[in-house]
Structures are given as structure tokens and as C-alpha cells.
Amino acid sequence: MLKFLKTFRKDEDGAVTVDWVVLTAAVVGLAIAAYSTIETSSKGLIQAAGNAVSAENDGFSK
């Protein structure tokens, strides 16, 4: 039984799995944060472009 416990303690197969799970979760979290930032910025840019086009259209109709 003591030999089994020493072998179990030295086994690192599960630690690699935990490392990959943590790494994958971090990558997914960063991707979500980047998507959120890009989405917010692009909505503002699209709104500004729409306002500029609308202002140009108003200038031509007068």
C-alpha cells in the first residue's frame, strides 16, 4: 500500500490535464474580452460613419 501511495504522489498525468484546462479557459476568457472590446468600438465607429453620411446627405438636399 505504501508503494502505491508513493507512486500515486509522483504521477503527474492529471497535472498536465489541469494545466491545459486552465490554459484553455484563459484563452477563451481573453477571446471573449477582445470580442467585447472590438464589438463596442466598431458600433461607435459605425454610428460615427452613419452620422457623417447623414450630415453629407442633409447638405446636398438644401
PEJO-V255991 format. One record per pair of residues at least 6 apart in sequence whose C-alpha atoms are under 7 Angstrom apart, sorted by the first residue. I is the first residue (numbers start at 0). J is the second residue. Records with the same first field share a line. If there is no record, write none. Layout:
BEGIN
I: J, J
END
This chain:
BEGIN
none
END
